[in-house]
Amino acid sequence: MTPSGKYIYANGKRKSAVARVRVYEQGTGEIFVNEEKAFDWCDTKEEYEKLISPLKLTGQSGKFTITIKVIGGGKVAQSEACRHGIAKAIQEMDTALRTTLKKAGYLTRDSRVKERKKFGLKRARRAEQFSKR
């Protein structure tokens, strides 16, 4: 199941999810996420479409075998981390695709994370209701 040969490595991140992506140059077009096929790993079709969108956009689908190990976060953040990693690896292989991927926003790391809870408050910004009297 694990492919062998030369590969390009990239890291993809979103919230607290981190995806380690390997794109093998000699491939059958299969994508494995955490050692299972990507279509089976994804809960919804939208997650799968999000995962393979850099390949579809650049016309590279079916050319490479991709293995991904993803940890942390939820399923949506994990699929977006996978997308980020795939886009970075594809761009590393062929620098001509950089402008296409950059314009679609696939190379930009979405740095929005949950804000920490502050002491004296109920949540990050939620305070007790103010009473005038």
C-alpha positions as CSV (number, residue, x, y, z in Angstrom):
1,M,0.0,0.0,0.0
2,T,2.8,2.4,0.8
3,P,4.3,3.6,-2.5
4,S,8.1,3.8,-2.9
5,G,10.4,6.0,-4.9
6,K,11.1,9.7,-5.1
7,Y,8.7,12.1,-3.6
8,I,8.2,15.8,-2.7
9,Y,7.3,16.6,0.9
10,A,5.2,19.5,2.2
11,N,3.5,20.5,5.5
12,G,-0.1,21.8,5.4
13,K,-1.7,23.6,8.4
14,R,-5.1,24.9,9.4
15,K,-6.2,25.7,13.0
16,S,-4.6,23.0,15.1
17,A,-4.5,20.4,12.2
18,V,-1.2,19.5,10.7
19,A,-0.9,17.4,7.5
20,R,2.3,15.8,6.3
21,V,2.0,15.4,2.6
22,R,4.2,13.2,0.3
23,V,3.6,13.5,-3.5
24,Y,5.2,10.6,-5.4
25,E,6.3,11.5,-8.9
26,Q,5.6,8.0,-10.3
27,G,2.0,7.4,-9.4
28,T,-1.4,5.9,-10.2
29,G,-3.5,8.9,-9.0
30,E,-4.4,7.4,-5.7
31,I,-4.6,9.5,-2.5
32,F,-4.3,8.0,0.9
33,V,-5.1,9.9,4.1
34,N,-4.0,8.2,7.4
35,E,-3.4,4.9,5.5
36,E,-6.9,4.8,4.0
37,K,-8.3,6.0,0.6
38,A,-9.2,9.7,0.7
39,F,-12.7,9.1,-0.5
40,D,-13.3,6.7,2.4
41,W,-11.6,8.9,4.9
42,C,-13.8,12.0,4.1
43,D,-17.2,12.1,5.7
44,T,-18.8,14.3,3.0
45,K,-18.3,14.9,-0.7
46,E,-17.5,18.5,0.0
47,E,-14.5,17.5,2.1
48,Y,-13.2,15.3,-0.7
49,E,-13.7,18.0,-3.3
50,K,-11.8,20.5,-1.0
51,L,-9.0,17.9,-0.6
52,I,-8.5,17.4,-4.3
53,S,-9.2,21.0,-5.5
54,P,-5.5,22.0,-6.1
55,L,-5.1,18.9,-8.3
56,K,-8.3,19.7,-10.3
57,L,-7.4,23.4,-10.6
58,T,-4.0,22.7,-12.1
59,G,-5.1,19.7,-14.1
60,Q,-2.7,17.3,-12.3
61,S,-5.4,14.9,-11.0
62,G,-4.5,11.3,-11.7
63,K,-0.8,11.9,-12.2
64,F,0.6,11.4,-8.7
65,T,0.2,9.1,-5.8
66,I,-0.2,11.1,-2.6
67,T,0.1,9.9,1.0
68,I,-1.0,12.2,3.8
69,K,-0.7,11.8,7.6
70,V,-2.9,14.3,9.4
71,I,-3.3,14.9,13.1
72,G,-5.1,17.4,15.3
73,G,-8.3,19.5,14.8
74,G,-11.6,18.4,13.3
75,K,-12.3,16.8,9.9
76,V,-12.9,20.1,8.1
77,A,-9.7,21.6,9.4
78,Q,-7.8,18.4,8.6
79,S,-9.1,18.4,5.0
80,E,-8.1,22.1,4.6
81,A,-4.7,21.3,6.0
82,C,-4.4,18.5,3.4
83,R,-5.4,20.9,0.7
84,H,-2.7,23.4,1.8
85,G,0.0,20.6,1.9
86,I,-1.0,19.3,-1.5
87,A,-0.9,22.7,-3.0
88,K,2.6,23.4,-1.5
89,A,4.0,20.1,-2.8
90,I,2.6,20.6,-6.3
91,Q,4.1,24.1,-6.4
92,E,7.4,22.7,-5.4
93,M,7.3,20.2,-8.3
94,D,6.3,22.7,-11.0
95,T,6.9,26.4,-10.2
96,A,4.8,27.5,-13.2
97,L,1.7,26.5,-11.2
98,R,2.5,28.9,-8.4
99,T,0.5,31.8,-9.8
100,T,-2.6,29.7,-10.3
101,L,-2.5,28.2,-6.8
102,K,-1.7,31.6,-5.2
103,K,-4.6,33.3,-7.0
104,A,-7.0,30.6,-5.7
105,G,-5.6,31.1,-2.1
106,Y,-4.3,27.6,-1.7
107,L,-0.7,28.5,-0.8
108,T,-1.7,31.0,2.0
109,R,-1.7,29.5,5.5
110,D,-5.0,30.4,7.2
111,S,-3.7,31.5,10.5
112,R,-7.1,32.0,12.3
113,V,-7.1,30.0,15.5
114,K,-9.3,29.9,18.5
115,E,-8.7,32.8,20.9
116,R,-7.7,31.8,24.4
117,K,-10.0,32.3,27.4
118,K,-9.1,35.2,29.6
119,F,-9.3,35.1,33.4
120,G,-12.3,37.0,34.9
121,L,-14.3,36.3,31.8
122,K,-16.6,33.3,30.9
123,R,-15.0,32.8,27.4
124,A,-12.4,34.7,25.4
125,R,-14.5,37.9,25.3
126,R,-17.8,37.0,27.1
127,A,-18.0,38.9,30.4
128,E,-20.7,38.8,33.1
129,Q,-23.8,40.9,32.3
130,F,-23.4,44.5,33.6
131,S,-26.0,45.6,36.1
132,K,-26.4,49.3,36.6
133,R,-28.6,49.0,39.8
